[in-house]
Amino acid sequence: MKPFDFVIVGGGIAGVITSYFLQEYKTLVIDKKGILEGASKAAGAFLFPKISTKSSYTEFINLAILEAFKFYENIGIDTHKKGVLILPRDEKDIEKFKEYEKYITLPFEKRENGFFFRDGGFIEVDEVREKIKVPFLKEEVVSIKRENNLWKINDLYAKNIILASGYEKVLEIPYINIRGIWGERIEISGEWEGDLDIFYHKKCSIAKIKDRLRIGATHKRDCLGCRENEKEAIELIQKAKEVIDIKKYKIEDIKGGYRAGSVDYFPVVGKIIDVDATLSLHPQIVKGEIPKKVKYIEGLYIINGMGARGFSNAYLCGKMLKNHIKNNANLGKIDTTRLFIKWARKEGEKYLKGKKC
Ligand SMILES: Cc1cc2nc3c(=O)[nH]c(=O)nc-3n(C[C@H](O)[C@H](O)[C@H](O)COP(=O)(O)OP(=O)(O)OC[C@H]3O[C@@H](n4cnc5c(N)ncnc54)[C@H](O)[C@@H]3O)c2cc1C
């Protein structure tokens, strides 16, 4: 069989959108669970702006939000764009919000100590699965090797691999550290009062969907043993009660998952650096020198670290990755190189000593 041009390991939103952008190539998505079954299955899939003081991260997130709305609407996915009211969590936040206001670039109105944005909505994960069809194989990737200038993934051959495996590692890459942060998204039926034509974000995100309330948040670090449970669901309901007067409820559904985040919160996208070759070519990197050039591992890419905004970040990251693959376009802040430089300064010397032993 002719080798694939691209095998994408991971069929979450990052892998699916990447496959969508690479349709002109012979591409396959491999996932051990299915399409949109990892963190992507648990997501409330809310799309809404971020507010903060001046920050290139917030600028990236908000550009991704606007682009994602256009993308989903163009392919006929309902974005339920009713607007979002972002509310301060506490007294301290009220003060912070006064500062944030100076840096808001998207249209907004002030409401109840918070900011209301028209650019707020959510999508249904099932609708994404239905509208974006990708070539798919259900299988766990247990082996990735280089053989005759190709990649061998289990028993399949490909010219290129794209790692989109979320918080799980499929290859050891010393300078990339992706962490899983646990969260849950629940749905409740019951009785409540309040303006539910819009949706809310305070300590959690809350939206009315048909006759249910959807409530979601990811917040638990270092919780690799976490499983969906009612105690956490009730904690979420308590947070939601700070915004909506929930009089009676019945928990109808609980979905949990680990969203994947990088150490500096930015997504991690692009070619993978050949650590040994680059360090032997420029040993001064470990002393803080910025390398003029780095060596990459042939045909190996990553798209990961989508954070709490996977359903918007994945679109912009997938688009940028495609332009990088096709035209060598610059990836800016999301490029993996920034992590390599940081890691080499901190850990490079220890790594080289370990190699000599
Ligand atoms: C509770 C919760 C609520 C959230 N709410 C929102 C929200 O409102 N809005 C938003 O934009 N984002 C939200 N997120 C974040 C969002 O879900 C993630 O950013 C996004 O789903 C990450 O997508 P991904 O493709 O990187 O990872 P995943 O969806 O985790 O996909 C990775 C896939 O890789 C597969 N895989 C791993 N190892 C292997 C292997 N060896 N072989 C084969 N397959 C493998 C896994 O099975 C998995 O399906 C939320 C997350 C959670 C957990």
The ligand as an SDF file (V2000), in Angstrom:
LIG
                    3D

 53 58  0  0  0  0  0  0  0  0999 V2000
  -14.6660   19.3580   31.1770 C   0  0  0  0  0  0  0  0  0  0  0  0
  -14.0650   20.1220   30.0450 C   0  0  0  0  0  0  0  0  0  0  0  0
  -14.7150   21.2570   29.5600 C   0  0  0  0  0  0  0  0  0  0  0  0
  -14.1610   21.9740   28.5000 C   0  0  0  0  0  0  0  0  0  0  0  0
  -14.8330   23.0460   28.0060 N   0  0  0  0  0  0  0  0  0  0  0  0
  -14.3810   23.6750   26.8910 C   0  0  0  0  0  0  0  0  0  0  0  0
  -15.1130   24.7400   26.3030 C   0  0  0  0  0  0  0  0  0  0  0  0
  -16.1810   25.1070   26.7830 O   0  0  0  0  0  0  0  0  0  0  0  0
  -14.6110   25.3240   25.1770 N   0  0  0  0  0  0  0  0  0  0  0  0
  -13.4540   24.8970   24.5920 C   0  0  0  0  0  0  0  0  0  0  0  0
  -13.0580   25.4370   23.5450 O   0  0  0  0  0  0  0  0  0  0  0  0
  -12.7140   23.9140   25.1560 N   0  0  0  0  0  0  0  0  0  0  0  0
  -13.1470   23.3020   26.2850 C   0  0  0  0  0  0  0  0  0  0  0  0
  -12.4170   22.3110   26.8660 N   0  0  0  0  0  0  0  0  0  0  0  0
  -11.0790   22.0550   26.3400 C   0  0  0  0  0  0  0  0  0  0  0  0
  -11.1480   21.1750   25.1180 C   0  0  0  0  0  0  0  0  0  0  0  0
  -11.9530   20.0620   25.3830 O   0  0  0  0  0  0  0  0  0  0  0  0
   -9.7290   20.7280   24.7450 C   0  0  0  0  0  0  0  0  0  0  0  0
   -8.8780   21.8360   24.5820 O   0  0  0  0  0  0  0  0  0  0  0  0
   -9.7370   19.9620   23.4310 C   0  0  0  0  0  0  0  0  0  0  0  0
  -10.7380   18.9860   23.4320 O   0  0  0  0  0  0  0  0  0  0  0  0
   -8.3830   19.3260   23.2090 C   0  0  0  0  0  0  0  0  0  0  0  0
   -8.4330   18.6340   22.0030 O   0  0  0  0  0  0  0  0  0  0  0  0
   -7.2550   17.6880   21.5830 P   0  0  0  0  0  0  0  0  0  0  0  0
   -7.6060   17.1920   20.2400 O   0  0  0  0  0  0  0  0  0  0  0  0
   -5.9550   18.3890   21.7650 O   0  0  0  0  0  0  0  0  0  0  0  0
   -7.2430   16.5030   22.6810 O   0  0  0  0  0  0  0  0  0  0  0  0
   -8.2780   15.3100   22.9280 P   0  0  0  0  0  0  0  0  0  0  0  0
   -9.6650   15.6710   22.6100 O   0  0  0  0  0  0  0  0  0  0  0  0
   -7.9870   14.7970   24.2940 O   0  0  0  0  0  0  0  0  0  0  0  0
   -7.8170   14.2210   21.8530 O   0  0  0  0  0  0  0  0  0  0  0  0
   -6.6430   13.4830   21.9580 C   0  0  0  0  0  0  0  0  0  0  0  0
   -6.9370   12.0990   21.4230 C   0  0  0  0  0  0  0  0  0  0  0  0
   -5.7200   11.3560   21.3110 O   0  0  0  0  0  0  0  0  0  0  0  0
   -6.0250   10.0100   21.5020 C   0  0  0  0  0  0  0  0  0  0  0  0
   -4.8190    9.2630   21.8270 N   0  0  0  0  0  0  0  0  0  0  0  0
   -3.9320    9.5130   22.8270 C   0  0  0  0  0  0  0  0  0  0  0  0
   -2.9460    8.5890   22.8160 N   0  0  0  0  0  0  0  0  0  0  0  0
   -3.2290    7.7590   21.7720 C   0  0  0  0  0  0  0  0  0  0  0  0
   -2.5850    6.6000   21.2590 C   0  0  0  0  0  0  0  0  0  0  0  0
   -1.4480    6.1200   21.7900 N   0  0  0  0  0  0  0  0  0  0  0  0
   -3.1390    5.9720   20.1950 N   0  0  0  0  0  0  0  0  0  0  0  0
   -4.2780    6.4160   19.6310 C   0  0  0  0  0  0  0  0  0  0  0  0
   -4.9420    7.5090   20.0850 N   0  0  0  0  0  0  0  0  0  0  0  0
   -4.4040    8.1620   21.1410 C   0  0  0  0  0  0  0  0  0  0  0  0
   -7.0410   10.0300   22.6380 C   0  0  0  0  0  0  0  0  0  0  0  0
   -7.8250    8.8470   22.6100 O   0  0  0  0  0  0  0  0  0  0  0  0
   -7.8430   11.2800   22.3420 C   0  0  0  0  0  0  0  0  0  0  0  0
   -9.0480   10.9870   21.6750 O   0  0  0  0  0  0  0  0  0  0  0  0
  -12.9280   21.5690   27.9370 C   0  0  0  0  0  0  0  0  0  0  0  0
  -12.2730   20.4330   28.4090 C   0  0  0  0  0  0  0  0  0  0  0  0
  -12.8500   19.6940   29.4450 C   0  0  0  0  0  0  0  0  0  0  0  0
  -12.1280   18.4690   29.9310 C   0  0  0  0  0  0  0  0  0  0  0  0
  1  2  1  0
  2  3  1  0
  2 52  2  0
  3  4  2  0
  4  5  1  0
  4 50  1  0
  5  6  2  0
  6  7  1  0
  6 13  1  0
  7  8  2  0
  7  9  1  0
  9 10  1  0
 10 11  2  0
 10 12  1  0
 12 13  2  0
 13 14  1  0
 14 15  1  0
 14 50  1  0
 15 16  1  0
 16 17  1  0
 16 18  1  0
 18 19  1  0
 18 20  1  0
 20 21  1  0
 20 22  1  0
 22 23  1  0
 23 24  1  0
 24 25  2  0
 24 26  1  0
 24 27  1  0
 27 28  1  0
 28 29  2  0
 28 30  1  0
 28 31  1  0
 31 32  1  0
 32 33  1  0
 33 34  1  0
 33 48  1  0
 34 35  1  0
 35 36  1  0
 35 46  1  0
 36 37  1  0
 36 45  1  0
 37 38  2  0
 38 39  1  0
 39 40  1  0
 39 45  2  0
 40 41  1  0
 40 42  2  0
 42 43  1  0
 43 44  2  0
 44 45  1  0
 46 47  1  0
 46 48  1  0
 48 49  1  0
 50 51  2  0
 51 52  1  0
 52 53  1  0
M  END
$$$$
